[in-house]
Amino acid sequence: MGLLFLAGLVLLASRAETRDIFRRVWPVVAVCLLRLLYDLGNFLGHGLDGNTLDLPGQTLLFLAIAAVFTLPLQQRVIAIGFSLTTLLLGAASMVQRYGMGADRPYGLNGGDWASVEFAMYLLVMALLSMLQAIRPDTRRADRWLHGVAVVVGLYGAVLTQSRGPLLSFAPVFLGLMSWQAIRTRHWKRVFIPLAATLLGMLAVTATLHREMVDRLADVPAQISEYGDNAAGSSGAIGERLEMWRTAWQAFTEHPLAGIGLDQFGVYARAQVAAGKASPTIASYVHPHSEYLESMVAGGVPALLVLLLLLIVPAAFFARHLNHPREPVACAAVAGLMVIGLYSLCAFTDNVFYRAMPQSLFLFLVLGLTVDIGRQLRHSAHS
């Protein structure tokens, strides 16, 4: 990662073509810098601890790394690397479940509370592998590799029993398959992996891993049991609802400036001590919703910055979905899949509060954006 960062800095400083490509994709670059500047202002305005800037600082790291994508990289090698990574992470999930006895696999460096983020990471990687598997120009051997990566990655995600990411995966996956079918008119080639994936996931969850079905079936009961008193917030759903109520309260008290980055846990514990929130949420430091997290941290302005971070790149990718050149269109749909999955998961989980999922988001969104800019520039000059 450090070498990529240094290489990106050298390219930005010494290569006019790299700077020109960044100018072509300036809206996406600008919105990433806007988020960084807002976080810096929030940090200074609330007088927070220096560690608060660790995650926002990643933006500069990945902006520099994105410069590497202005080079004509070997796309096949990158695609194979992504699928091999998907295989590794899916295998790690199986080892943690069956070899280590973990109830919910959590990845290589996440810890017990990282199952949701690990599931989201796996599903993003599986979607990217699926995209390569269904591309008409993919070599047969590579197609098999990508297909196996999809199977292993999705199975590893199911083992995490993470409801939010798995439910968010469905519309994004259907969107990918619909785009491919409309673009290529190869309905059979799309229908077979679509049916196999959906039936396979349903069969696994309904037979081998009933825990997922039980967790989904338990949702209505937990919602009906939830109340404003402490006894009503037991269970994952009840705790989420109590965190959301507390986060909304913090937002209504500070709608413009918020209470500062990463301060929800401090606020929640104060509410618990005052008898205004359930003790079951005292150990949580984030409200399990990225949208509410931004509202708590910085009020309405922070929410607008978050929405821009999602909408501006999505609009950029959407403009190139039907580009006549296959590599450009595939990069665009890959970017939309990433943003789509993160946007949906953000309703019920924090997607940017750990280095693992935020790094993946910035790496893919900025990398794909710059890669599209490079291809468009090459087309304009050829």
C-alpha positions as CSV (number, residue, x, y, z in Angstrom):
1,M,0.0,0.0,0.0
2,G,2.8,2.4,0.8
3,L,4.5,1.7,-2.5
4,L,1.3,2.4,-4.4
5,F,0.9,5.7,-2.4
6,L,4.4,6.8,-3.3
7,A,3.9,5.8,-6.9
8,G,0.7,7.7,-7.1
9,L,2.4,10.9,-5.7
10,V,5.2,10.6,-8.3
11,L,2.7,10.2,-11.1
12,L,0.7,13.2,-10.0
13,A,3.8,15.3,-9.7
14,S,5.6,14.3,-12.9
15,R,3.0,13.1,-15.4
16,A,0.8,15.6,-17.2
17,E,-1.5,12.8,-18.5
18,T,-2.3,11.7,-14.9
19,R,-3.2,15.3,-13.9
20,D,-5.4,15.6,-17.0
21,I,-7.3,12.5,-16.2
22,F,-7.9,13.7,-12.6
23,R,-9.3,16.9,-14.1
24,R,-11.7,14.9,-16.3
25,V,-13.1,13.2,-13.2
26,W,-12.9,16.2,-10.9
27,P,-16.5,16.0,-9.5
28,V,-15.7,12.6,-7.8
29,V,-12.3,13.8,-6.6
30,A,-13.8,17.0,-5.3
31,V,-16.5,15.3,-3.3
32,C,-13.9,13.1,-1.6
33,L,-11.9,16.1,-0.7
34,L,-15.0,17.9,0.5
35,R,-15.7,15.0,2.9
36,L,-12.1,15.2,4.2
37,L,-12.3,18.9,4.7
38,Y,-15.6,18.7,6.5
39,D,-14.3,16.0,8.8
40,L,-11.3,18.2,9.5
41,G,-13.6,21.1,10.3
42,N,-15.7,18.9,12.6
43,F,-12.5,17.7,14.4
44,L,-11.3,21.3,14.9
45,G,-14.8,22.7,15.8
46,H,-15.4,20.1,18.5
47,G,-11.9,19.8,19.8
48,L,-11.6,16.1,19.3
49,D,-8.8,13.7,19.9
50,G,-6.2,13.3,17.1
51,N,-7.1,9.6,16.6
52,T,-10.5,10.8,15.2
53,L,-8.7,11.8,11.9
54,D,-7.3,8.3,11.3
55,L,-10.1,7.2,9.0
56,P,-10.7,10.5,7.3
57,G,-7.0,10.7,6.5
58,Q,-7.4,7.5,4.4
59,T,-9.0,9.8,1.7
60,L,-5.6,11.3,0.9
61,L,-4.0,7.9,0.8
62,F,-6.5,6.5,-1.8
63,L,-6.6,9.7,-3.8
64,A,-2.9,9.2,-4.4
65,I,-3.2,5.5,-5.0
66,A,-5.9,6.2,-7.6
67,A,-3.3,7.9,-9.7
68,V,-1.8,4.5,-10.4
69,F,-5.0,3.7,-12.4
70,T,-4.0,6.3,-14.9
71,L,-1.5,3.8,-16.2
72,P,-2.6,1.1,-18.8
73,L,-2.8,-1.7,-16.2
74,Q,-3.4,-5.3,-17.1
75,Q,-7.2,-5.6,-16.4
76,R,-7.2,-9.4,-16.7
77,V,-4.5,-9.7,-14.0
78,I,-6.5,-7.3,-11.7
79,A,-9.7,-9.3,-12.2
80,I,-7.9,-12.5,-11.4
81,G,-6.4,-10.9,-8.3
82,F,-9.8,-9.8,-7.1
83,S,-11.2,-13.3,-7.5
84,L,-8.3,-14.9,-5.7
85,T,-8.9,-12.5,-2.9
86,T,-12.5,-13.5,-2.8
87,L,-11.5,-17.1,-2.6
88,L,-9.1,-16.4,0.2
89,L,-11.7,-14.4,2.3
90,G,-14.4,-17.0,1.6
91,A,-12.1,-19.8,2.7
92,A,-11.2,-17.8,5.8
93,S,-14.9,-17.5,6.7
94,M,-15.2,-21.3,6.4
95,V,-12.1,-21.9,8.5
96,Q,-13.4,-19.6,11.2
97,R,-16.8,-21.3,11.2
98,Y,-15.9,-24.9,10.9
99,G,-12.3,-25.0,12.1
100,M,-12.3,-22.4,14.9
101,G,-16.0,-22.8,16.0
102,A,-16.9,-19.1,15.5
103,D,-20.6,-18.6,15.5
104,R,-20.3,-15.7,13.0
105,P,-17.0,-15.4,11.0
106,Y,-15.5,-12.0,11.2
107,G,-12.6,-11.9,8.7
108,L,-8.8,-11.7,9.0
109,N,-8.4,-8.7,11.2
110,G,-11.9,-7.5,12.3
111,G,-12.6,-9.1,15.7
112,D,-15.9,-10.4,17.0
113,W,-17.9,-7.3,16.0
114,A,-16.8,-7.2,12.4
115,S,-19.2,-9.9,10.9
116,V,-21.4,-7.3,9.2
117,E,-18.5,-5.5,7.6
118,F,-16.9,-8.8,6.6
119,A,-20.1,-9.9,4.9
120,M,-20.3,-6.6,3.0
121,Y,-16.7,-7.0,1.9
122,L,-17.3,-10.5,0.7
123,L,-20.4,-9.6,-1.2
124,V,-18.7,-6.7,-3.0
125,M,-15.9,-9.0,-4.0
126,A,-18.4,-11.7,-5.1
127,L,-20.2,-9.2,-7.2
128,L,-17.0,-8.1,-9.0
129,S,-16.2,-11.8,-9.6
130,M,-19.7,-12.4,-11.0
131,L,-19.3,-9.4,-13.4
132,Q,-16.1,-10.9,-14.8
133,A,-17.7,-14.4,-15.0
134,I,-20.6,-13.2,-17.2
135,R,-18.6,-10.9,-19.5
136,P,-18.6,-12.2,-23.1
137,D,-14.9,-11.6,-23.6
138,T,-13.7,-13.5,-20.5
139,R,-11.5,-16.5,-21.2
140,R,-12.9,-19.9,-20.4
141,A,-10.4,-20.8,-17.7
142,D,-10.8,-17.3,-16.1
143,R,-14.6,-17.7,-16.2
144,W,-14.3,-20.9,-14.1
145,L,-12.0,-19.1,-11.6
146,H,-14.4,-16.2,-11.3
147,G,-17.4,-18.6,-11.0
148,V,-15.8,-20.6,-8.2
149,A,-14.9,-17.3,-6.4
150,V,-18.5,-16.3,-6.5
151,V,-19.6,-19.5,-4.9
152,V,-17.0,-19.5,-2.2
153,G,-17.5,-15.8,-1.5
154,L,-21.3,-16.0,-1.3
155,Y,-21.1,-19.0,1.0
156,G,-18.6,-17.2,3.2
157,A,-21.0,-14.3,3.4
158,V,-24.0,-16.5,4.3
159,L,-21.9,-18.0,7.2
160,T,-21.7,-14.5,8.8
161,Q,-25.5,-14.5,9.2
162,S,-25.5,-10.8,8.5
163,R,-29.0,-9.9,7.5
164,G,-28.5,-6.3,6.3
165,P,-25.7,-7.0,3.7
166,L,-27.4,-10.2,2.4
167,L,-30.7,-8.5,1.9
168,S,-28.9,-5.5,0.3
169,F,-27.1,-7.9,-2.0
170,A,-30.3,-9.1,-3.7
171,P,-31.4,-5.9,-5.6
172,V,-27.8,-5.0,-6.5
173,F,-27.2,-8.5,-7.9
174,L,-30.5,-8.4,-9.8
175,G,-29.5,-5.0,-11.2
176,L,-26.2,-6.4,-12.5
177,M,-27.9,-9.3,-14.2
178,S,-30.6,-7.1,-15.7
179,W,-27.9,-4.7,-17.1
180,Q,-26.0,-7.6,-18.6
181,A,-29.0,-9.1,-20.2
182,I,-30.2,-5.9,-21.7
183,R,-26.8,-4.9,-22.9
184,T,-25.8,-8.2,-24.5
185,R,-29.2,-9.7,-25.4
186,H,-27.8,-13.1,-24.2
187,W,-30.7,-13.9,-21.9
188,K,-29.8,-17.6,-21.4
189,R,-26.2,-16.8,-20.5
190,V,-27.5,-14.4,-17.8
191,F,-30.5,-16.5,-16.6
192,I,-28.4,-19.6,-15.8
193,P,-26.0,-17.9,-13.3
194,L,-28.9,-15.8,-11.9
195,A,-31.1,-18.8,-11.2
196,A,-28.1,-20.8,-9.9
197,T,-27.0,-18.1,-7.5
198,L,-30.5,-17.4,-6.1
199,L,-31.5,-21.0,-5.8
200,G,-28.1,-21.9,-4.2
201,M,-28.3,-19.2,-1.6
202,L,-31.9,-20.0,-0.7
203,A,-31.0,-23.7,-0.5
204,V,-28.0,-23.1,1.7
205,T,-29.9,-20.8,4.1
206,A,-33.0,-23.0,4.3
207,T,-31.2,-26.3,4.8
208,L,-27.5,-26.2,6.0
209,H,-27.7,-22.9,7.9
210,R,-31.1,-22.4,9.4
211,E,-29.6,-19.8,11.7
212,M,-30.1,-17.2,9.0
213,V,-33.7,-18.1,8.5
214,D,-34.3,-18.0,12.3
215,R,-32.6,-14.6,12.5
216,L,-34.9,-13.2,9.8
217,A,-38.0,-14.8,11.3
218,D,-37.2,-13.3,14.6
219,V,-37.3,-9.7,13.3
220,P,-41.0,-9.1,13.6
221,A,-41.1,-10.4,17.2
222,Q,-38.2,-8.2,18.3
223,I,-39.8,-5.2,16.7
224,S,-43.1,-5.8,18.5
225,E,-41.3,-6.3,21.8
226,Y,-39.4,-3.1,21.5
227,G,-40.4,-0.2,23.8
228,D,-38.9,2.9,25.3
229,N,-38.1,1.1,28.6
230,A,-34.9,-0.8,29.2
231,A,-36.6,-4.2,29.1
232,G,-37.9,-3.5,25.6
233,S,-34.5,-3.2,23.8
234,S,-33.1,-6.7,24.1
235,G,-31.9,-8.6,21.0
236,A,-30.1,-7.2,18.0
237,I,-33.2,-5.5,16.5
238,G,-34.3,-4.0,19.8
239,E,-30.8,-2.7,20.5
240,R,-30.7,-1.2,17.0
241,L,-34.0,0.5,17.4
242,E,-32.9,1.9,20.8
243,M,-29.6,3.2,19.2
244,W,-31.6,4.8,16.4
245,R,-33.9,6.5,18.8
246,T,-31.0,7.8,20.8
247,A,-29.1,8.9,17.7
248,W,-32.2,10.8,16.5
249,Q,-32.5,12.5,19.9
250,A,-28.8,13.6,19.6
251,F,-29.5,15.0,16.1
252,T,-32.6,16.9,17.2
253,E,-30.6,18.5,20.0
254,H,-27.7,19.4,17.7
255,P,-29.2,19.6,14.1
256,L,-26.6,21.9,12.6
257,A,-23.2,21.1,14.3
258,G,-23.8,17.6,15.6
259,I,-21.8,16.4,18.6
260,G,-18.6,15.5,16.8
261,L,-17.0,12.5,15.0
262,D,-17.2,9.2,16.8
263,Q,-19.0,10.7,19.8
264,F,-22.2,8.7,19.7
265,G,-20.9,6.2,22.3
266,V,-20.1,9.0,24.7
267,Y,-23.5,10.5,24.2
268,A,-25.3,7.1,24.5
269,R,-23.5,6.3,27.8
270,A,-24.5,9.6,29.2
271,Q,-28.1,8.9,28.3
272,V,-27.9,5.5,29.9
273,A,-26.5,7.0,33.1
274,A,-29.3,9.5,33.1
275,G,-31.9,6.8,32.8
276,K,-33.0,8.0,29.3
277,A,-31.7,5.1,27.3
278,S,-31.5,1.3,27.7
279,P,-28.4,0.0,29.4
280,T,-28.1,-2.6,26.5
281,I,-26.7,0.0,24.2
282,A,-24.0,1.3,26.6
283,S,-21.3,-0.7,25.0
284,Y,-21.9,0.6,21.4
285,V,-19.9,3.4,20.0
286,H,-21.8,3.8,16.7
287,P,-25.6,3.8,16.0
288,H,-25.6,1.0,13.4
289,S,-26.7,3.4,10.6
290,E,-24.2,5.4,8.5
291,Y,-26.9,8.0,7.8
292,L,-27.7,8.5,11.5
293,E,-24.0,8.4,12.3
294,S,-23.4,11.4,10.0
295,M,-26.4,13.3,11.5
296,V,-25.2,12.7,15.0
297,A,-21.6,13.7,14.2
298,G,-22.2,16.8,12.1
299,G,-26.0,17.4,11.8
300,V,-27.6,18.2,8.4
301,P,-24.3,19.4,6.8
302,A,-22.6,16.1,7.5
303,L,-25.6,14.2,6.1
304,L,-25.4,16.2,2.9
305,V,-21.7,15.5,2.6
306,L,-22.3,11.8,3.0
307,L,-25.1,11.9,0.4
308,L,-22.8,13.7,-2.0
309,L,-20.1,11.1,-1.5
310,L,-22.6,8.4,-2.6
311,I,-24.6,10.3,-5.3
312,V,-21.8,12.1,-7.2
313,P,-19.8,9.0,-8.1
314,A,-23.0,7.1,-8.7
315,A,-24.1,9.7,-11.3
316,F,-20.6,9.6,-12.9
317,F,-20.8,5.8,-13.3
318,A,-24.4,5.9,-14.5
319,R,-23.5,8.2,-17.3
320,H,-21.2,5.5,-18.7
321,L,-23.3,2.4,-18.2
322,N,-24.2,2.1,-21.9
323,H,-20.8,3.2,-23.2
324,P,-20.0,1.3,-26.5
325,R,-16.6,0.1,-25.2
326,E,-17.0,-2.9,-23.0
327,P,-14.2,-2.1,-20.5
328,V,-15.7,1.4,-19.8
329,A,-19.2,0.0,-19.3
330,C,-18.0,-2.8,-17.1
331,A,-16.0,-0.4,-14.9
332,A,-19.1,1.8,-14.6
333,V,-21.4,-1.0,-13.5
334,A,-18.8,-2.2,-11.1
335,G,-18.7,1.2,-9.5
336,L,-22.5,1.4,-9.3
337,M,-22.6,-2.0,-7.6
338,V,-20.1,-0.9,-5.0
339,I,-22.0,2.3,-4.3
340,G,-25.4,0.5,-4.4
341,L,-24.4,-2.1,-1.8
342,Y,-22.8,0.4,0.5
343,S,-25.8,2.8,0.2
344,L,-28.3,0.1,1.1
345,C,-26.2,-1.4,3.9
346,A,-25.8,2.1,5.4
347,F,-29.4,2.2,6.4
348,T,-28.9,-0.5,9.1
349,D,-25.1,-0.5,9.6
350,N,-22.1,1.7,9.8
351,V,-20.1,1.2,6.6
352,F,-17.3,3.7,7.1
353,Y,-16.3,3.3,10.7
354,R,-13.7,0.6,10.2
355,A,-10.6,0.8,8.0
356,M,-11.5,-2.5,6.2
357,P,-14.8,-1.4,4.5
358,Q,-13.9,2.2,4.0
359,S,-10.6,1.3,2.3
360,L,-12.4,-1.0,-0.1
361,F,-14.9,1.7,-0.9
362,L,-12.3,4.4,-1.6
363,F,-10.0,2.1,-3.5
364,L,-12.7,0.8,-5.8
365,V,-14.7,4.0,-6.3
366,L,-11.6,6.2,-7.0
367,G,-9.8,3.5,-8.9
368,L,-12.7,2.8,-11.2
369,T,-13.4,6.5,-11.7
370,V,-9.8,7.2,-12.7
371,D,-9.7,4.1,-14.9
372,I,-12.8,5.3,-16.8
373,G,-11.3,8.7,-17.1
374,R,-8.1,7.2,-18.6
375,Q,-10.1,5.2,-21.2
376,L,-12.2,8.2,-22.2
377,R,-9.1,10.3,-22.6
378,H,-7.4,7.6,-24.7
379,S,-10.6,7.4,-26.9
380,A,-10.6,11.2,-27.4
381,H,-6.9,11.2,-28.4
382,S,-7.0,8.2,-30.7
